[in-house]
Amino acid sequence: MTAGRYYKSFQIKPSTRIRLGKWDPKFIGEHTKKEALRKIEKLREQISDMQMRLYAERQRSLLICLQGQDASGKDGVVRHVIGSMNPEGCRVVNFKEPTKEELDHDFLWRIEHQMPRKGEAVIFNRSHYEEVLVVRVQPDMLERQKLPPRVVNKDIWQRRFKGINDFERHITCNGTLVLKFHLRISKEEQRKRFLARLEEPVKRWKFSMGDVTDRQRWDEYMTAYEDMIRSTSTEALARCRSPMEMPSRKGNSRPRNLVMPSFVSSRSLVAKLPRVTTTRGSMNASCASR
């Protein structure tokens, strides 16, 4: 199966009413681990070439959004994808709890300030979708945004979905390709990974009691994810960017095995190298005269 066909099997079709419980996080794909690693090495070379051309062309940009529960594999994807690129033309943005300055602006303000420049590739480790996930599940975070009472009603999330769709439509019309991934993990697998973090000193810093609190709201998060995916994968936007894709966390179909083929299969990122008009002879003549 080609990279393009493989990753398309994970895409969420626009306006699909999905049920995350039907997506098996233990799915391991059709390749052995050895085969998957060999394919990854080949994809690294292709990503490196595509990113170099994107950077040299300076007409388009790439935004990769990673969204998922804690321990779903976001950091691993960042390491493998960024590790294939030239650091000069890429960066990673981690959206943590908003600062006081960010809370004094609209919910997309801090996102807009981190958008990729022409020729740049940027990975959002968590993204603007936090505003319809964690903010929705934890009401105290919405209160901190100090919104007028008249806008905090039952329609607030649909308005935010529309705001996100309009924002993504705007950036794609200006040359940014958006690739979005919801990284799936089961509640039991997350528990195992949390315990493993506690047992490994080098990973213990990643754990916090807030992770345990979020587990108590697991069903609420899954409902919020389903609503978010359905409301932000529309026919109009599917024409100019990839719909949400859902790799699982466990087995040979690890997130990096999907994110990397998605990058390589993005035809709108096939950039041409700038044309160089200087010839070897003219350069030699110029150097000889100095």
C-alpha positions as CSV (number, residue, x, y, z in Angstrom):
1,M,0.0,0.0,0.0
2,T,1.3,3.4,-0.9
3,A,1.9,6.1,1.7
4,G,-1.0,8.1,0.3
5,R,-3.5,5.2,0.4
6,Y,-2.3,4.2,3.9
7,Y,-2.9,7.6,5.5
8,K,-6.2,8.2,3.7
9,S,-7.6,5.2,5.5
10,F,-7.4,7.1,8.7
11,Q,-9.0,10.3,7.5
12,I,-12.3,11.5,8.9
13,K,-14.7,12.4,6.1
14,P,-16.2,15.8,6.3
15,S,-19.3,16.1,8.7
16,T,-19.0,12.5,9.8
17,R,-20.8,11.8,13.1
18,I,-18.0,9.7,14.5
19,R,-18.0,7.6,17.7
20,L,-14.4,7.4,19.1
21,G,-15.3,4.2,21.0
22,K,-15.5,2.4,17.6
23,W,-11.9,3.4,16.7
24,D,-9.6,0.7,18.1
25,P,-6.5,2.4,19.7
26,K,-4.8,-1.0,19.6
27,F,-4.8,-1.2,15.8
28,I,-1.3,-2.2,14.6
29,G,-1.6,-1.9,10.8
30,E,-0.3,-4.3,8.2
31,H,3.5,-3.9,8.8
32,T,5.9,-5.4,11.3
33,K,7.8,-3.0,13.4
34,K,11.0,-3.7,11.4
35,E,9.1,-2.9,8.1
36,A,7.6,0.2,9.6
37,L,11.0,1.5,10.8
38,R,12.5,0.9,7.3
39,K,9.7,2.9,5.7
40,I,10.2,5.7,8.2
41,E,13.8,6.0,7.2
42,K,12.8,6.4,3.6
43,L,10.1,9.0,4.5
44,R,12.8,10.9,6.4
45,E,14.7,11.5,3.2
46,Q,11.5,12.6,1.3
47,I,10.5,15.0,4.1
48,S,13.9,16.5,4.2
49,D,13.8,17.1,0.4
50,M,10.3,18.6,0.5
51,Q,11.1,20.9,3.4
52,M,14.2,22.1,1.7
53,R,12.3,23.0,-1.4
54,L,9.5,24.6,0.7
55,Y,12.0,26.8,2.4
56,A,13.9,27.7,-0.8
57,E,10.6,28.6,-2.6
58,R,9.3,30.9,0.2
59,Q,5.7,30.9,-1.2
60,R,3.9,28.4,0.9
61,S,4.0,27.1,4.5
62,L,3.0,24.1,6.5
63,L,1.1,23.8,9.8
64,I,0.8,20.4,11.5
65,C,-1.6,20.3,14.5
66,L,-1.3,17.5,17.0
67,Q,-4.2,17.1,19.4
68,G,-4.7,14.2,21.9
69,Q,-4.9,13.2,25.5
70,D,-1.8,13.1,27.7
71,A,0.6,10.3,26.8
72,S,-1.0,9.8,23.3
73,G,2.4,10.3,21.5
74,K,2.6,13.9,20.6
75,D,6.2,14.4,21.7
76,G,7.3,11.3,19.8
77,V,5.7,12.6,16.6
78,V,7.5,15.9,17.1
79,R,10.9,14.2,17.5
80,H,10.6,12.1,14.4
81,V,9.1,14.7,12.1
82,I,11.3,17.6,13.2
83,G,14.3,15.3,13.2
84,S,13.8,14.9,9.4
85,M,14.0,18.7,8.8
86,N,16.5,21.5,8.6
87,P,16.1,23.4,11.9
88,E,16.5,26.7,10.1
89,G,13.1,26.2,8.4
90,C,11.0,24.6,11.1
91,R,9.9,25.1,14.8
92,V,7.6,23.6,17.4
93,V,5.1,25.5,19.4
94,N,3.7,24.1,22.7
95,F,0.5,25.8,23.8
96,K,0.3,25.5,27.6
97,E,-2.1,27.3,30.0
98,P,-2.7,30.8,28.6
99,T,-0.8,33.7,30.1
100,K,-2.5,36.9,31.5
101,E,-1.7,38.7,28.3
102,E,-3.2,36.0,26.2
103,L,-6.3,35.9,28.3
104,D,-6.7,39.7,27.6
105,H,-7.3,38.9,23.9
106,D,-9.6,36.7,21.9
107,F,-9.0,32.9,21.9
108,L,-7.2,32.8,18.5
109,W,-4.8,35.7,19.3
110,R,-1.9,33.6,20.6
111,I,-2.4,31.2,17.7
112,E,-2.1,33.9,15.1
113,H,1.2,35.0,16.6
114,Q,2.7,31.6,16.0
115,M,1.6,30.9,12.5
116,P,4.3,29.7,10.0
117,R,6.0,32.3,7.8
118,K,6.4,31.7,4.1
119,G,8.7,28.7,3.6
120,E,8.4,27.5,7.2
121,A,7.0,24.3,8.7
122,V,5.5,24.6,12.2
123,I,4.2,21.9,14.5
124,F,1.6,22.8,17.1
125,N,1.9,20.4,20.1
126,R,-1.7,21.0,21.2
127,S,-3.3,23.8,19.2
128,H,-6.3,26.2,18.9
129,Y,-8.5,23.1,19.4
130,E,-7.7,23.3,23.1
131,E,-10.3,26.1,23.1
132,V,-13.1,23.7,22.3
133,L,-11.8,20.8,24.3
134,V,-10.1,21.6,27.7
135,V,-11.9,24.9,28.0
136,R,-15.2,23.2,27.3
137,V,-14.6,20.4,29.8
138,Q,-13.1,22.6,32.5
139,P,-15.6,25.6,33.1
140,D,-13.1,27.5,35.3
141,M,-10.9,28.0,32.3
142,L,-13.7,29.6,30.4
143,E,-14.4,31.9,33.4
144,R,-10.8,33.1,33.3
145,Q,-11.4,34.4,29.8
146,K,-13.7,37.1,31.2
147,L,-16.3,37.0,28.4
148,P,-19.5,39.0,28.5
149,P,-22.3,37.0,30.1
150,R,-24.4,37.3,27.0
151,V,-21.9,35.3,24.9
152,V,-21.5,32.5,27.4
153,N,-24.5,30.4,26.3
154,K,-25.4,27.1,24.7
155,D,-24.2,28.4,21.3
156,I,-20.7,29.4,22.3
157,W,-19.0,26.2,21.1
158,Q,-20.7,26.3,17.7
159,R,-19.5,29.9,17.3
160,R,-16.0,28.8,18.2
161,F,-16.1,26.0,15.7
162,K,-17.2,28.6,13.0
163,G,-14.4,30.9,14.1
164,I,-11.8,28.1,13.8
165,N,-13.2,27.1,10.4
166,D,-13.0,30.7,9.1
167,F,-9.5,31.1,10.5
168,E,-8.2,27.9,8.8
169,R,-10.0,28.9,5.5
170,H,-8.2,32.3,5.7
171,I,-4.7,30.8,6.2
172,T,-5.1,28.2,3.5
173,C,-6.2,30.8,1.1
174,N,-2.9,32.5,1.8
175,G,-0.7,29.5,1.1
176,T,-0.6,27.5,4.4
177,L,-1.3,23.8,4.2
178,V,-3.0,22.5,7.5
179,L,-2.5,18.9,8.5
180,K,-4.5,17.9,11.6
181,F,-4.1,14.8,13.7
182,H,-6.1,13.5,16.7
183,L,-3.9,10.9,18.4
184,R,-5.9,8.1,19.8
185,I,-5.1,6.3,23.0
186,S,-7.3,4.2,25.3
187,K,-7.8,5.0,28.9
188,E,-6.1,1.8,30.0
189,E,-3.1,2.4,27.8
190,Q,-2.8,5.9,29.2
191,R,-2.8,4.5,32.8
192,K,0.1,2.2,31.9
193,R,2.0,5.0,30.4
194,F,1.5,7.3,33.4
195,L,2.8,4.5,35.7
196,A,5.8,4.0,33.4
197,R,6.6,7.7,33.7
198,L,6.6,7.5,37.4
199,E,9.0,4.6,37.3
200,E,11.5,6.3,34.9
201,P,13.4,9.2,36.4
202,V,14.0,10.8,33.0
203,K,10.3,10.9,32.3
204,R,8.9,11.5,35.8
205,W,8.8,15.3,35.2
206,K,6.1,14.8,32.6
207,F,3.6,13.6,35.2
208,S,1.3,15.9,37.2
209,M,-1.7,15.4,39.4
210,G,-3.7,17.4,36.8
211,D,-3.3,14.3,34.6
212,V,-5.2,12.2,37.1
213,T,-8.0,14.8,37.4
214,D,-8.4,14.8,33.6
215,R,-8.8,11.0,33.6
216,Q,-11.9,11.5,35.8
217,R,-13.4,13.5,33.0
218,W,-12.5,11.0,30.2
219,D,-16.0,10.6,28.9
220,E,-16.5,14.4,28.8
221,Y,-13.3,14.8,26.8
222,M,-14.3,12.1,24.3
223,T,-17.7,13.8,23.7
224,A,-15.9,17.1,23.2
225,Y,-13.5,15.5,20.7
226,E,-16.4,13.9,18.7
227,D,-18.2,17.3,18.5
228,M,-15.0,19.1,17.5
229,I,-14.0,16.6,14.8
230,R,-17.5,16.6,13.3
231,S,-17.8,20.4,13.3
232,T,-14.4,21.3,11.9
233,S,-14.1,18.7,9.1
234,T,-16.4,20.3,6.5
235,E,-16.8,19.9,2.7
236,A,-15.7,23.5,2.0
237,L,-12.5,23.1,4.0
238,A,-11.7,19.6,2.8
239,R,-11.0,21.1,-0.7
240,C,-8.1,23.1,0.5
241,R,-6.6,21.1,3.5
242,S,-6.6,17.7,5.0
243,P,-9.5,16.7,7.2
244,M,-8.8,15.4,10.7
245,E,-6.8,12.1,10.8
246,M,-6.7,9.7,13.7
247,P,-3.7,7.4,14.2
248,S,-3.6,5.1,17.2
249,R,-1.0,5.2,19.9
250,K,-0.2,1.5,20.1
251,G,1.5,-0.9,17.7
252,N,3.0,-0.4,14.2
253,S,0.4,2.3,13.3
254,R,2.1,4.7,15.7
255,P,1.4,8.4,15.1
256,R,4.7,9.1,13.3
257,N,3.8,6.3,10.8
258,L,0.8,8.3,9.7
259,V,2.0,11.9,10.1
260,M,5.1,11.3,7.9
261,P,3.2,9.7,5.0
262,S,0.6,12.6,5.2
263,F,3.4,15.1,4.8
264,V,4.9,13.3,1.8
265,S,1.6,12.7,0.1
266,S,0.6,16.4,0.3
267,R,0.7,17.5,-3.4
268,S,0.2,21.1,-2.6
269,L,3.6,21.1,-0.9
270,V,5.5,20.0,-3.9
271,A,7.6,23.1,-4.3
272,K,10.0,24.0,-7.1
273,L,13.5,25.2,-6.4
274,P,14.1,28.9,-7.3
275,R,15.7,29.3,-10.7
276,V,19.3,30.5,-10.6
277,T,20.4,32.7,-13.5
278,T,24.0,33.0,-12.6
279,T,26.2,30.6,-14.7
280,R,29.5,29.0,-13.6
281,G,31.4,31.1,-16.1
282,S,30.0,34.4,-14.9
283,M,30.7,33.4,-11.3
284,N,34.3,32.5,-12.1
285,A,34.8,35.8,-14.0
286,S,33.3,37.7,-11.1
287,C,35.6,36.0,-8.6
288,A,38.7,36.5,-10.8
289,S,38.1,40.3,-11.0
290,R,38.2,40.7,-7.2
